[in-house]
Amino acid sequence: MADLNALRTEFIERFAAEPRFYHAPGRVNLIGEHTDYNAGFVMPAAIRFYTTVAVAGRADRRLRVRSTNFAETLEIALPQAADAAALRGQSKHWIDYVAGVAWSLQQQGVALSGADLLIHGEVPLGAGLSSSAALEVSVGLALSELAGHRFDNVTLAKLCQRAENDYVGMRCGIMDQFACACGRAGHALWIDCRSLEHRLLPLDKSLAGSASPMQLVICNTMVRHGLASSQYNRRRDECEQGVQALARIIPGVETLRDLSSAVLRTYAAQLDPVIYRRCRHIASENERVNAAAAALGRADLTGFGRLMRESHRSLRDDYEVSCDELDLMVRIAEQIDGVYGARMTGGGFGGCTVNVVRTDAVARFRSLIAQRYAQGTGHAPEIYVCEAADGAARIDQAP
């Protein structure tokens, strides 16, 4: 958790004003990868790594933004709706996420004023834990409330997704912003990305009626391959090609969400083999998410772990977004006693794995996976034992 007193002191020294504070968490996705932009099902949890924003208003129409992580201060004009297309994503810099959120809020009719912002991020960068969504949601909450608006968290998530899609140019689904905005301590979120219906799934004390029978452990491979962004958009294109082909032969198909694995198999011969594998991942992953929610409802962690393993194999073989380091990390985890399940999490091509580990096995798991992964790759991993966290909120200065 950020030191609010230290941030307040820095803010006052830099901007000569008294700030308000807001924060939003990162997220880890337990299962349901690449299904959100196909209107499918996902199961993320917000995690206790926060992006914190200190903010105060200005009399002009400029945003002055200081990042503690990058030790730089940038100043931009508030993007106007009329010139958004010209401004969109021009800088190719982290400031695009701030400008994009301001643009999206104004598109929604929020009359923003200028603002000074001090941003401090704890979400590991480039790890697939949604540092960008945490930044968007915390800034969105700060700027909207400064302007006298309070959106419900689902609407806030949608506005921040629009910023990333239409301003930054990353064609992400709704999951990341939704989890960062709507997370709940001690719970995962089951989300229907078409209707935005969602429900809470207990992960801690209420699971199996005992105190924390499992913990979430995230293992950062410390690698991020350059294919990540380009291949993400390519996978979206491949899914859209699959929908177009299938819609010509199956009435009512609008997204891959509309297909079961069984129905898809009957049309395999009529699809390009690569496109078929992409579609097969999405169809089967949607089924795994719903089966995983049912397993949690029964406190069946063994069944939940099996579905995680199947998810990783599908991401590796059908969707082809894993990499050697992720595959090694998962193989190591599966050989350690007390691990219910392990899989890559996030967009792929590096980043993190998520592991569901029996609580009394966590210490040994951390030691063994760090040692064996370093031996296999030469990289020392970072390992985070996580609790599911509450979503975006205004926070009070510490006493």
C-alpha positions in Angstrom: 0.0 0.0 0.0 1.3 3.4 -0.9 2.6 5.8 1.8 0.0 8.5 1.6 1.8 10.8 3.9 4.9 10.7 1.7 2.8 11.2 -1.4 1.0 14.1 0.2 4.3 15.8 1.1 5.7 15.3 -2.4 2.5 16.6 -4.0 2.4 19.7 -1.9 6.1 20.4 -2.5 5.7 20.0 -6.3 2.2 21.4 -6.9 1.5 23.7 -3.8 -2.0 22.2 -3.3 -3.7 19.8 -1.0 -4.6 16.5 -2.8 -7.3 14.0 -2.8 -6.3 10.3 -3.0 -7.7 7.5 -5.2 -6.4 4.0 -6.0 -7.2 1.0 -8.2 -5.7 -2.5 -8.0 -4.1 -4.7 -10.5 -5.7 -8.0 -11.3 -4.8 -11.7 -11.9 -7.0 -13.8 -14.1 -7.6 -17.3 -12.7 -9.1 -18.7 -15.8 -10.8 -17.4 -19.0 -8.0 -16.0 -21.1 -8.7 -14.1 -24.4 -12.4 -14.8 -24.0 -13.4 -11.3 -22.9 -13.1 -9.7 -26.4 -15.1 -12.6 -27.7 -18.0 -11.7 -25.4 -17.3 -14.8 -23.3 -16.7 -15.6 -19.6 -13.8 -14.8 -17.4 -12.8 -15.2 -13.8 -10.3 -12.5 -12.5 -9.6 -11.3 -9.0 -8.3 -7.9 -8.1 -5.0 -8.1 -6.2 -3.3 -5.9 -3.5 -1.0 -4.1 -5.8 -2.4 -0.6 -6.3 -1.9 2.4 -8.5 -2.5 5.5 -6.3 -3.3 8.9 -7.7 -3.1 12.2 -5.7 -5.0 14.9 -7.5 -6.0 18.6 -7.2 -7.7 20.9 -9.6 -6.2 23.7 -11.7 -7.8 26.8 -13.0 -6.7 26.1 -16.6 -7.4 23.2 -19.0 -4.2 21.4 -18.6 -3.1 18.2 -17.0 0.2 18.2 -15.2 1.2 14.6 -14.4 4.1 13.4 -12.3 5.0 9.7 -12.2 7.0 8.5 -9.3 7.9 5.3 -11.1 9.4 7.0 -14.1 10.6 10.1 -12.2 9.2 12.4 -14.9 6.6 15.1 -15.1 4.6 15.8 -18.3 2.1 18.5 -19.1 -0.6 18.2 -21.7 -3.7 20.1 -22.8 -7.0 18.3 -22.0 -7.9 16.5 -25.3 -11.0 18.0 -26.9 -13.6 15.7 -28.5 -13.3 17.6 -31.8 -9.6 16.8 -32.1 -9.4 13.4 -30.4 -8.8 11.6 -33.7 -5.7 13.8 -34.4 -4.4 13.4 -30.8 -5.1 9.7 -30.4 -2.1 7.8 -29.2 0.4 10.2 -30.7 3.0 10.1 -28.0 3.3 6.3 -27.7 4.0 7.0 -24.0 2.4 6.2 -20.7 0.8 9.6 -20.7 -1.5 8.3 -23.5 -3.4 6.3 -20.8 -4.0 9.5 -18.8 -5.0 11.5 -21.9 -7.2 8.7 -23.2 -9.2 8.5 -19.9 -9.6 12.3 -20.0 -10.8 12.1 -23.6 -13.2 9.2 -22.8 -14.7 11.1 -19.8 -15.3 14.2 -22.0 -16.9 12.0 -24.6 -19.3 10.9 -21.9 -20.2 14.6 -21.2 -18.0 15.2 -18.1 -16.9 18.8 -18.1 -13.3 18.3 -16.9 -11.2 21.0 -15.4 -7.4 21.0 -15.5 -5.7 19.0 -12.8 -2.3 18.2 -11.2 -1.8 14.5 -10.7 0.9 12.5 -8.8 0.8 8.8 -9.8 2.5 6.0 -7.9 2.2 2.5 -9.2 2.8 -0.8 -7.4 1.5 -3.1 -10.1 4.6 -4.8 -11.7 5.0 -3.4 -15.2 4.9 -5.7 -18.2 3.9 -8.7 -16.0 0.3 -9.1 -17.4 -1.2 -8.0 -14.1 -3.0 -5.0 -15.6 -0.9 -2.1 -14.6 -2.4 -0.1 -17.5 -6.0 -0.8 -16.4 -5.1 0.1 -12.8 -3.7 3.4 -14.1 -6.8 4.1 -16.2 -9.3 3.3 -13.5 -7.6 5.2 -10.8 -7.2 8.3 -13.0 -10.7 7.9 -14.3 -12.1 7.9 -10.8 -9.9 10.8 -9.7 -10.7 13.1 -12.7 -14.5 12.3 -12.7 -14.9 13.0 -9.0 -12.8 16.1 -9.2 -15.4 17.3 -11.9 -18.3 16.4 -9.6 -19.3 13.1 -11.3 -19.5 9.7 -9.6 -20.0 6.9 -12.0 -20.9 3.4 -10.9 -17.9 1.1 -11.2 -19.2 -0.8 -14.2 -19.7 2.4 -16.2 -16.2 3.6 -15.0 -14.7 0.3 -16.3 -16.5 0.8 -19.7 -15.2 4.3 -20.0 -11.6 3.2 -19.3 -11.9 0.3 -21.7 -12.9 2.9 -24.4 -9.9 5.0 -23.6 -7.6 2.0 -24.2 -9.4 0.8 -27.3 -10.0 4.0 -29.1 -7.3 6.3 -27.8 -4.3 4.2 -26.9 -5.1 1.7 -29.7 -5.0 -1.6 -27.7 -8.1 -3.7 -28.6 -8.5 -5.2 -25.1 -11.7 -6.6 -23.8 -13.5 -5.4 -20.7 -12.0 -7.8 -18.1 -9.0 -5.8 -16.9 -10.8 -2.5 -16.2 -13.8 -4.4 -14.8 -11.7 -6.3 -12.3 -9.8 -3.2 -11.3 -13.0 -1.2 -10.8 -15.3 -3.9 -9.3 -13.0 -6.3 -7.4 -14.0 -7.5 -3.9 -11.6 -8.6 -1.1 -11.6 -12.4 -0.6 -13.4 -13.1 -3.9 -12.9 -13.8 -7.6 -15.3 -12.3 -10.1 -17.3 -14.4 -12.6 -18.1 -12.0 -15.5 -20.2 -12.5 -18.5 -18.4 -10.1 -20.9 -21.5 -9.8 -23.2 -24.1 -8.8 -20.6 -21.7 -7.6 -17.9 -23.6 -9.8 -15.4 -21.2 -10.7 -12.7 -21.1 -12.5 -9.4 -18.7 -13.0 -6.5 -16.9 -16.3 -5.9 -15.4 -16.7 -2.5 -11.7 -17.6 -2.3 -10.8 -17.4 1.3 -12.4 -18.2 4.7 -15.8 -19.1 3.3 -14.3 -21.6 0.9 -14.7 -25.1 2.4 -15.6 -23.6 5.7 -12.0 -23.2 6.9 -9.5 -20.4 7.1 -7.7 -19.9 3.8 -7.3 -23.5 2.6 -5.5 -22.1 -0.5 -3.6 -19.0 -1.6 -3.0 -17.4 -4.9 0.7 -17.3 -5.8 1.8 -15.3 -8.9 5.1 -16.1 -10.4 6.7 -13.5 -12.7 9.0 -15.0 -15.4 10.7 -11.6 -15.7 10.6 -11.9 -19.5 8.3 -10.1 -22.0 8.7 -11.0 -25.6 8.2 -8.4 -28.3 5.4 -10.3 -29.9 2.9 -9.6 -27.2 1.2 -6.5 -28.5 1.2 -7.4 -32.2 0.1 -10.9 -31.6 -2.7 -9.8 -29.3 -4.3 -7.8 -32.1 -3.6 -10.6 -34.5 -5.5 -13.1 -32.3 -8.5 -10.7 -32.3 -8.4 -10.7 -36.1 -8.2 -14.5 -36.3 -11.2 -14.8 -34.0 -13.2 -12.3 -36.2 -12.2 -14.4 -39.2 -13.6 -17.4 -37.5 -16.9 -15.7 -36.7 -17.3 -14.5 -40.3 -16.7 -18.0 -41.6 -19.0 -19.7 -39.1 -21.8 -17.1 -39.4 -22.2 -18.0 -43.1 -22.9 -21.7 -42.2 -24.5 -21.5 -38.6 -27.5 -19.2 -38.2 -27.3 -16.8 -35.2 -23.5 -16.8 -34.7 -22.4 -13.3 -33.7 -19.3 -14.0 -31.6 -17.4 -17.1 -30.7 -19.3 -17.0 -27.4 -22.2 -18.5 -29.4 -20.4 -21.8 -30.1 -20.0 -24.8 -27.9 -17.0 -27.1 -28.5 -19.2 -29.9 -29.7 -20.9 -27.7 -32.3 -17.6 -26.3 -33.4 -16.1 -29.8 -34.0 -18.8 -30.6 -36.5 -17.6 -27.7 -38.7 -13.8 -28.2 -38.2 -13.3 -29.3 -41.8 -14.8 -26.1 -43.2 -12.3 -23.8 -41.4 -8.7 -23.0 -41.9 -6.8 -25.2 -39.4 -5.2 -22.2 -37.6 -8.6 -20.4 -37.4 -10.2 -23.6 -36.1 -7.6 -23.9 -33.3 -8.2 -20.3 -32.3 -11.9 -20.9 -32.2 -11.5 -24.2 -30.3 -9.6 -22.4 -27.5 -12.3 -19.8 -27.1 -15.2 -22.3 -27.1 -13.4 -24.7 -24.7 -12.2 -21.9 -22.4 -15.7 -20.5 -21.9 -16.8 -23.9 -20.9 -13.8 -24.2 -18.5 -14.7 -20.9 -16.8 -18.2 -22.0 -16.0 -17.0 -25.4 -14.9 -14.4 -23.7 -12.7 -17.1 -21.5 -11.1 -19.1 -24.6 -10.3 -16.0 -26.3 -8.8 -15.4 -23.3 -6.5 -19.0 -23.5 -5.4 -18.3 -27.1 -4.3 -15.0 -26.2 -2.8 -13.4 -28.6 -5.3 -9.9 -27.2 -5.6 -8.7 -30.4 -7.2 -11.2 -30.0 -10.0 -10.5 -26.3 -10.3 -6.8 -27.1 -10.7 -7.4 -29.6 -13.4 -9.3 -26.9 -15.4 -6.4 -24.5 -14.9 -4.0 -27.1 -16.4 -6.4 -27.7 -19.4 -6.5 -23.9 -19.9 -2.8 -23.6 -20.1 -2.5 -26.5 -22.6 -5.1 -24.8 -24.8 -3.4 -21.4 -24.6 -0.1 -23.1 -25.5 -1.3 -25.4 -28.3 -4.4 -23.9 -29.8 -4.1 -20.2 -29.1 -0.3 -20.2 -29.2 0.3 -17.4 -26.8 2.6 -19.1 -24.3 6.4 -19.2 -24.4 9.2 -21.4 -23.2 9.5 -19.6 -19.9 5.8 -19.7 -19.1 5.7 -23.4 -20.0 8.7 -24.2 -17.8 7.2 -22.3 -14.9 4.0 -24.3 -15.2 5.8 -27.6 -15.5 7.8 -26.9 -12.4 4.7 -25.9 -10.4 2.9 -29.0 -11.4 5.7 -31.1 -9.9 5.5 -29.5 -6.4 3.3 -31.0 -3.8 0.4 -28.9 -2.6 -0.2 -27.2 -6.0 -3.8 -27.6 -7.1 -3.3 -25.9 -10.5 -1.0 -23.6 -12.5 -1.4 -21.7 -15.8 -0.2 -18.7 -17.6 -2.2 -15.5 -17.0 -2.5 -12.4 -19.1 -2.0 -11.8 -22.8 1.0 -14.2 -23.1 4.5 -14.3 -24.6 5.9 -13.7 -21.1 4.7 -12.2 -17.9 3.2 -14.4 -15.1 1.7 -17.7 -14.1 -1.0 -17.9 -11.5 -0.9 -20.8 -9.1 -3.5 -22.1 -6.6 -1.5 -23.5 -3.7 -2.5 -25.2 -0.5 -1.8 -22.7 2.3 0.6 -25.0 4.2 2.6 -25.6 1.1 3.2 -22.0 0.0 6.6 -21.5 1.7 8.1 -24.6 0.1 6.5 -23.8 -3.2 8.1 -20.3 -3.3 11.5 -21.8 -2.5 11.4 -24.6 -5.0 9.9 -22.7 -7.9 12.4 -19.9 -7.5 15.4 -22.2 -7.4 14.3 -24.5 -10.3 13.2 -21.7 -12.6 16.5 -19.8 -12.1 18.4 -23.0 -12.8 16.4 -23.6 -16.0 16.5 -20.0 -17.4 19.1 -17.9 -15.7 16.4 -15.5 -14.6 15.5 -15.0 -11.0 11.7 -14.9 -10.8 9.6 -12.6 -8.7 7.0 -14.4 -6.6 3.9 -12.7 -5.1 1.6 -14.3 -2.6 -1.6 -12.5 -3.2 -4.9 -11.7 -1.5 -8.0 -10.8 -3.5 -8.6 -7.1 -3.1 -11.3 -4.5 -3.2 -11.6 -2.4 -6.4 -11.2 1.3 -7.1 -12.0 3.7 -4.3 -11.2 7.1 -2.8 -8.9 6.7 0.1 -8.2 8.9 3.1 -4.8 10.2 4.1 -3.2 8.1 6.8 -3.2 9.8 10.3 
